[in-house]
Amino acid sequence: MPPTVPLSVLDLATVGTGRTAAQALQTSVELAKLTDRRGFSRFWVAEHHSMPGVASSSPAVILAHLAAHTERIRLGSGGVMLPNHAPLVIAEQFGTLEALAPGRIDLGLGRAPGTDGATAAALRRTDHLNQGADDFPEQLAELTRFLDDDFPARHPYARIHAVPGPVQGTADGGVQSSDRPDIWLLGSSGFSAQLAGQLGLPFAFAHHFSAANTLPALELYRESFRPSKALSEPYAMIGASALATDDAKEAYRQVRTHALSMVRLRTGRPGLVPSPEEAEAHAWSPMEEEFASSWLSNVSYGTRDEVREQLDALVARTGVDELMITSNAHDGAVRVRSYELLADAYGLPTAPKGD
């Protein structure tokens, strides 16, 4: 039976112990090529900083590379943390991506720093970290105007153009089409949900790390929604953590590595993703076991059919329009195999491998 909603991918380019960032990014390429062939809708990469176990600090750079290795799948950021960047820079980066892969680029935006406070200060070159989050609606409006090249005549930025962009026109000298990266708002609370609704933008919620807020945020988004040029009706997607293996016991063994990685992150000790052997040898304290159990309660894992059953139930419970799956494991091959199994479970098309 085919999926009830489109299936997409959120990739963190995770780096396991004994592995390198180069290997992690090569896995991202393999995964993008696989999911492109198998009919997944989108492939997004996340922005994280100062996390040894994550190699996706520069989404635009990774997406440019993935664009050269894929043909159909939409590529995007899940997301760019806008307060970390000047809106003009993001407009130029994603305008470039749109030129490289026309009609395939999504610009997912978040307002969190994607890191700790000290790293955020280094990124933004300021200690006033709340200012970026508080100014997010204004930053978003500025970014949108750069992408559309439509600042009012008397605006200080009216003579500034994001390029590649509309100011350059078309090859035949005509007016540049309105095609540009699709803007999505991302969030793990109600703020972005309400803003996305008010602006008539698609909304992606981080269910994979904020499950308790999923239903309230989706309800707020739908209640707040106002039709726009982008959408006539609300369109909501959630990120869900899932790992499928050929054996159910092995699935549990693999997801424990992710749980231990999250324990270390939440206690201020981020590092490389531990191996299953490290997780098995770890002396879990009662508090860590409690956290791991709670964390894994929101992860779908098991055989391909077991994971599909869990994900189908999640879609039915939330009523979302699209499901974005993130599979985290120590070994890149395990992650790739997980998406292969999920594609099989949902009867997605099988296509021959390309070059």
PALOLUM-783717 format. One record per residue (C-alpha): residue in one letter; x, y, z. Coordinates in steps of 0.02 Angstrom, whole numbers, plus 50000, padded with zeros to 5 digits. Layout:
<rotis>
AXYZ
...
</rotis>
This chain:
<rotis>
M500005000050000
P500725017149953
P500985030550087
T499495041150136
V500565056950128
P502205061450039
L503775055350126
S505335066150145
V507035065650228
L507885076250361
D509755072950364
L510945078350502
A512525071050424
T512895062550590
V514685057750630
G514975042050732
T516475037350837
G517855030550726
R517095039550577
T517525056150493
A516515070950434
A517025066450256
Q516225049250277
A514665056850353
L514445068850208
Q514745054950082
T513335045350168
S512235060750143
V512615060049957
E512215041349949
L510615044450045
A510085058849934
K510385048349778
L509415033649852
T507915043949905
D507935053149739
R507805036449648
R506495029449765
G505255043749754
F505445053149918
S504825071049902
R506155081649989
F507895080250061
W508275093350193
V509845096450293
A509895104950462
E511005118950527
H511935114650686
H513525122050757
S514905116450876
M514205098750883
P515555085650846
G514245072550802
V513435083150666
A514285088450504
S512885099650437
S513485116750493
S513335124150317
P511695118850234
A511925129150076
V513625121350041
I512965103750065
L511415107149960
A512455113549815
H513425097149816
L511835086749828
A511065096249683
A512465089549572
H512075071649623
T510165071549613
E508895074549477
R507125075649545
I507015076949734
R506765094149812
L508245100049916
G508125111750062
S508615117750234
G507805110550387
G508245123650426
V509295138950409
M509305147850577
L508955165250511
P509525175250664
N511275168350635
H511385176550464
A511105192650368
P509525190450264
L510435196550107
V511725182550126
I510375169350137
A509455176749987
E511065175949886
Q511485158249942
F509765151249904
G509605161449745
T511205152749690
L510475135849736
E508895139649639
A509965143849487
L510895127349507
A509325116849531
P507845126749463
G506185122749543
R506935110849672
I507455121949816
D506585124349985
L507125137550109
G506605131450280
L506885144550415
G507005143650603
R507305156550737
A508295146050862
P510195147150859
G510475128650825
T511825128550958
D512285134751133
G512325152951184
A514205155451172
T514275148250997
A512775158750945
A513685174251007
A515205169550902
L514105166850749
R513165183150769
R514615193250841
T513475199650978
D512985194951155
H511195200751129
L510545183651080
N508705186951113
Q508705201150988
G508855189250841
A507375178650896
D506315193750939
D506675201750770
F506295185850672
P504705192450587
E505645207850528
Q507125197350468
L505935185950375
A505085200750291
E506775207750238
L507335190950170
T505725189050071
R505935206249993
F507715202149943
L507125185849862
D505725194949769
D506755210649737
D505305221749787
F505865234149919
P504845250349909
A505665264349811
R506145274549965
H506785259950067
P508655260750109
Y508875243850023
A507895248149866
R509465248749759
I510185232649831
H509855216549736
A510115198649789
V510955189649644
P510645177549568
G508885184749571
P507475193649480
V508525209149438
Q509515199049312
G508015195349203
T507925180349087
A509005174048945
D507865182048815
G507885198848903
G506185196848981
V505675198949161
Q506305185949282
S504935173649329
S504255173349504
D505075156449535
R506155156849690
P506495145049835
D504915140149927
I504935147450102
W504445136350247
L504375140950431
L505045128250554
G504705127250739
S504575117250899
S503315128550986
G501845139750947
F502765155450891
S503255149650716
A501635139850699
Q500595155550723
L501745166250614
A501715153350474
G499825153150482
Q499655171950480
L500835173350330
G500035158950236
L501655148850228
P501935130150243
F502435124550417
A503605110750475
F503555105450658
A504995096750748
H504005082250820
H505615072150833
F506215082550980
S504665091751041
A503285078751031
A502265085851175
N501995101951078
T501545094150911
L499645093950919
P499465111251000
A500655119050872
L499765111050724
E498085116650790
L498735134450813
Y499445134350636
R497805128850560
E496775141050663
S497935155550619
F498055151650434
R497655165150308
P497715161450120
S499185169150027
K500055168749859
A501035153849923
L499565143449988
S497685143649980
E497545130950122
P498685126250267
Y500045113650231
A500905105650380
M502345093450391
I503145085450543
G504875078550570
A504855061050644
S506305050450705
A506255032650637
L507455018350610
A507045002250519
T508164986950518
D507994969050460
D507834963150640
A506814971250780
K508114967750914
E509454975850808
A508364991250788
Y508304993650976
R510174990950988
Q510455004350857
V509265017650927
R510075016251098
T511585024651022
H510515039650977
A509765039851151
L511505040151230
S512025053951111
M510525064251167
V510905060951351
R512645067951326
L511995082851227
R510675087351356
T511965086551495
G513195098051406
R514345084451339
P514035083851151
G515155072051055
L515225059650914
V513785047450899
P514265032251004
S514315014750931
P513095001150985
E514514993151081
E514835009551175
A512995011051217
E512934993151281
A514494995751387
H513905012551456
A513495012851644
W511755020451628
S511185029651783
P509335028551831
M509095046551773
E509915042751606
E508865027151582
E507295037251619
F507795050351492
A508235037151362
S506575028351386
S505625044651368
W506635049651214
L506395032951128
S504515033351160
N504445046151018
V505555036250899
S504805023650778
Y505945008450767
G505874990150724
T505664980450562
R505084989650408
D503264984650433
E503304988950618
V504005006250581
R502735009250444
E501335004750564
Q501995017150693
L502235031050565
D500505028250490
A499765029950664
L500725046150689
V500075053350525
A498295048350570
R498465056150743
T499155072650681
G498275074450514
V499855081250433
D500045083550246
E501825076750236
L503015066550342
M504885070350353
I505885055850423
T507555057350509
S508525041250540
N509975042750661
A511255029150692
H513115027250720
D513465018850554
G513005027450391
A512605010850310
V511275007750443
R510465024350403
V510465021050216
R509735003650244
S508365011150352
Y507745022050209
E507865007450088
L506754997150203
L505515011350225
A505415013950038
D505024995450020
A503744995950161
Y502815009950074
G502965002449901
L503945017149832
P504605014749655
T506215005349626
A507395013449503
P509115007749446
K510635015749522
G511395030049424
D513215034849408
</rotis>
